[in-house]
Amino acid sequence: MSTVSVDLAIIGSGSGNSLVTPFWDDKRVAIAEQGVFGGTCLNVGCIPTKMYVRPAALARTPEEAARLGVDLRFEGADWPAIRDRIFSRIDAISAAGERYRADELDNVELVSRRVRLDGPRAFVVDGSDAISAAGGDAAVRDAVSRVEAQQLVIAAGSRPVMPDIPGIDLPGVHTSDTVMRIDALPARVIVIGGGYIACEFAAIFSGLGSEVVQLVRGDRLLRRLDDEIAGCFAAEAEKRWEVRLGSTASSISEDRAGGLRVELAGSAAAVPGRAEPLRADIVLVAIGRRPNSDLVGAAEAGLDLHADGRIAVDEYQRVLSGGSPVPGVYALGDVCSPFQLKHVANHEARVVAHNLEHPHELRRSRHEAVPAAVFSDPELAQVGLTEKEAAEAIGAEHVTAKVQRYGDTAYGWAMEDGTGVFKVVADRRDGRILGAHAMGYQASNLIQLVVMAMSFDVDARTAARGQYWIHPALMEVVENALLGLETPQGDAL
């Protein structure tokens, strides 16, 4: 077994790739990546999905235009052109990043295989074959099979969960990792799942012209949303594609007429007229993602795990074993974080980068006021507590909430908007903002003002009256929501 000793080893090339700062220029670094260089967000996650969201939104423009007296036509989507535009950019960025690490940095060894932990700060190639490591000394990179490091970071990400049902491996059954590269826009799509990935793809395919049926095991879409906002979203989603609650797929098979046949189980299957199998050109499975801790052998290495498989870390992102930090070992992103959000992984990477370089001046990760968005149709965004969670946390009598409709503001009139809502939840005793939840046009942008207020401990009244708001911008939706809370008035005019 050929062993390479390095100063820093990183498992994963997503946010973990950003750890290689100029600090390491005169030191040896190894990066292990079993998949496409750049990680989930760049290749199969946030970025390409949003590059599909935009054309799907444009395809729906005639609906809004008709409300405003403008006659537009949607005559169809050129899926190959959309796909090729997206991945000609994505693939080039991934390839350039890999080439830079592999060929242009003499101090970096790129291990392009799956690896497993072997001791507290080492990993071995997973399998009997020795692998090549690009970059560095040629004699070394031709037969590297074990890497030992002074410090090691596990940033191995997550992967889609697949249900254990017959037919799940058939061609035409996809996850978010594969569905964006299909050859043509399918006429019929079955989406399995009720979370944010499922809802985003349901909106993409239905917007571009596919007939979509979404199968949801539970009794609501997006169960982690505020109840009121979830209800508003469900009402709008059901106008755009078919949503079947209480439904699961019991098997998938090839249909004689072509495509796939999905047998149903669950309460909805017992409803008259809904027991028949569904047929589609493709099936998209989007029931969640699981951390890749098992693929790197975290349990076998003695690392602490949460019940859902995430690697346990402390506030400094140090990996735990037996409840204590393992010296020189950190983790970040989906492999350890409950959020599964790229902006959280990036924050954790900045913290880990500092702590690697300054082990005697450790910084904590900050996980307060973490926002999230669902780029479905309509768009959704949230931060902090739901109204129900706030009532449980401080008592219902201390909670004040305000729902502001887009259509009750001047810009909402301009849009003739009848669906958008912005909700703020606060402590009525001191005006402290506890959460915000939005549905509608630019929801992910509108919520950022509340994220800032929560992050810097600005109360609702001060946020509303302590600054100017451009009139008649859509941001007045947020202003009016803040002003509608029953909180202390203060001195702001």
Secondary structure, DSSP 8 states (H G I E B T S, - for coil): --EEEEEEEEE-SSGGGGG--GGGTTS-EEEE-SSSTTHHHHHTSHHHHHHHHHHHHHHTHHHHHHHTT---------HHHHHHHHHHHHHHHHHHHHHIIIII-TTEEEE-S-EEE-STTEEEESSSS-B-EESS-HHHHTSB-EEEEEEEEE---EEE-----TTTTSTTEE-TTTGGG-SS--SEEEEE--SHHHHHHHHHHHHHT-EEEEEESSSSSSTTS-HHHHHHHHHHHHHHSEEEET-EEEEEEE-TTSSEEEEEESGGGGSTT--S-EEESEEEE-S-EEETTTTTTTTTTT--B-TTS-B-B-TT-EEEETTEEEEEEEE-GGGT-SS--HHHHHHHHHHHHHHHH-TTS------SS-EEEE-SSS-EEEEE--HHHHHHHH-GGGEEEEEEEGGGSHHHHHHT-SS-EEEEEEETTT--EEEEEEESTTHHHHTHHHHHHHHTT--HHHHHHSS---TTSTTHHHHHHHHTS-----S--
